């Protein structure tokens, strides 16, 4: 695939469900190959000092084309993931093969992670990553997914979730869709399907439970000429 920047609006009309929209995006657009700095810092802070990195099992919900898992594997950790796009998974596995990292890929499942999480063993992961993927599920389903993934984490495991604020350019209230959900046609999320945005109360409700809690919430804001284009919550937490 040619390394060419393409706007989502050039290849997506926001038609179909989210899985169809993203299958089309991953099939037709060069996607990010490198993780965000907040993800790198999170992994380094929590896991760089372990005696055997291969013993650390990291799970990503919605791995996309695999930038985060590629980084984790390059750093010596064992990785697994769930992704609903066959194109995304194919691109990830091709890269891992080319860079001789397939030995650190434990299990990749294709489908809806609400269902596919049931196929993983309970208390088998040291960490789960969500980088903007949970936001493509409505509030109630997101809570159910978080409850499920917590069962797959070991005691004292860590998690990180990056999710958009409703201060993002492009968010609007759509009474025909679920709570805080819309289909943006402008801003950084334009033409990527139905997205659920968050406020602080949502974060408290979603990321705290009987045996897991939020440790900290950071806010990343991107502005241009005093206009907020993107406001991103970075939620870090622990299983008790």
N, C-alpha and C positions, 0 to 999 in steps of 0.2 A: 504494500500500500504506500502510495506517495505521501511524504510528510508535508501536507498542505493544510493550512488552517481553513476550516469550513464552519460557517455559522449553523447552529441547529436548525434555523428557519429555512436553510437551503435544502435540507434533507428530511425535515419533519413538519407535518401539518397538524401535530397534536391529535391525530386521529387514532382510534383503537385504544386498547388498554395499555397500561404502562409497560408490560412485558413486550408487546409488539413494537411500541415506540422505541424502546431501548435496544431491541434486537436490530432494528433498522439503523439506529445511531452507531452501534458498534460495528455493523457491517459496512458502513459507508464513511466513517470519520476516523481519522487518526486520533487516538485518545491519549491521555496523560500516561507517561511511563514511569513517573517518579512520585514518591509519597510527599505529603505535605510536611512541613517542618514540625508541626505540633505532633504528628504521628511518630516521627523519628525521635523526638525528645521523650515522648511517653514510653516508647519501647526501650530506649536507652536507660532512662531513669529507673524503670522497674525490672529490667531483665539483663542488662549488660553484665552484671557482676555475678551471675549464676555460674556454678562450676562446670556444668555441661549444657550448653545452649540447645543441643539437639533434644534434650529431655523436656524442653519447654514447648508445649503444644499451643499454637495460636490459631484461632478460628475467626474468619471474616464473614460477615453477613453481607451479601452483595459485593462480591470481589471485583466485579467489572472486568477489566482487562488485566487485573492482577498487580497493579503497581505496589500496593501495600504488602501483599504476600511475597512478591519478588524481593522487596527490600528485606523483609523478615528472614527469608530463606538465605539471602546473601550474607546476612549477619549470623547465620548458623542455626536458626530456630526451625522447628518442624511446623509445617503449615497445612491448614485445611480450609475449605471455603464452600460457600453456596452461592450460586449465581443463576438467574433465570435465562440468561442469554447464552446460547450455544456459541455464537460468534465471540463473545467475550471470553469464555472459557478456552476456546480453541486458540485464541491469540495469546492468552496467558501460558498455556501448556507449551505452545511453540517456543515462546521466549525462554521458558524454564529449560526446555530440552537444549536449545541453542547455547545456553549458558551453563550447562551441566549442573542444574539444580534440581532435577526431577527427583533425586533421592531424598529430598527434604519435603516433598509434597506427599502428605499422608492420604488425604481423601478430598476429592472435589465432587460435589453433587450439583446437578442441574435441576432447577425447579424453584418453587415457592418455598422460602426457608421456613415458613410457618409449618409446612408439612415435612420438609426434609430434615429439620432438626430432630425429629423423632428417630431418625436412622443413626444418630450418633449416640455413643455410650454416655450415660450420666457421669458427671464428675470426672471428665477426661481432659478438660482444657484448662490451661493456666491463664488464658486471656481471650476476650473476644473484641473484635474491631467492627465498628459501624462507621463508615465514612460517607454520610449523606444518604445511605441506602434506606434506612428505616423510615425516612421522611416520605418515601413513596408508598407508605401504608397509612391508613387512617388511624386515628387516635386509639380506638378500642383494639384494633388488630395489633398495633405496635405494642401495646401493653401486654397482650397475650404472647407475642413473640419474645419480649424481654423476659417474661416469666419462664418461658420454655428454655431460652438460652441459659438462664441462670442455673437450671438443673444440670446443664452440661459442664458447668464450671466447677473446678475444685474449690474447696474451702480456701479463703484468702486470695482467690484469683482476682485479677484486675479487668476492667473494661474501659473502653473509650468510645464515645459516640459523638459525631459531628452532625449537627442538625440546624436548619435555617430558622432564623427569627422571622416573625411576620413584619419586621421592618425592612425586609428585602424589597428591592425594587421589583415590581411585578406582582407582589401579593395583593389580592383583593378579596373581599368577602363575597362568596358565592353561596347563596342560600340553597341552591340545588345540589350542592356537594356536602360532604361530611365536615365536621367541625374543623375550622382553620385550614380547610383544604381548598385549593383552586388549581386552575390549569393556566399558568402564566404564559403570556405572549410577549413579555418584555423583561429586561433584567437578566441576571446570570442563569436563571432557571428556565428561560423561555423555550417553549416547544419541547419540553422533556416529559410531559404528562402531568398527571395529578400529583400534587405535592402537599404534604401536611406541614404547616409552619407552627412554631412554638412560641409561647411566652414563658415567663419564669414559673408560673403556676403549673403549666404543662410539664415542665422538666421535673418539678417536685413529684408530681403524680406518676410520671412514667418511669423514672429512674430510681425510685426508692421502693423497697418492698420488705417483706418479713425477714429476708436473709440477705439483702443487698442494699447498698446505699451510695449516694453521691458523695465523693470526697471533695470535689471542687468543680466549679463552672467558670470557664473563661469565655470572653466574648471577643471575637475578631471582627473588626469593622473595616470595610473598604469604601472609600468615598471618592467622588470626583466632583470638584467645584461645590463642596459642601452638601452634595446629594449622596445619601447612603445608597450604594448599589447592592452591597451584600453585608449582612450581619449574621455571623455564624457562632452558635454556641458550641463550645468544646466541653463535653461532660466527661469527667473521669470519675470512676467509682470502683467499689470493691464488693466482692461477695463475703459475707461474714462467716 
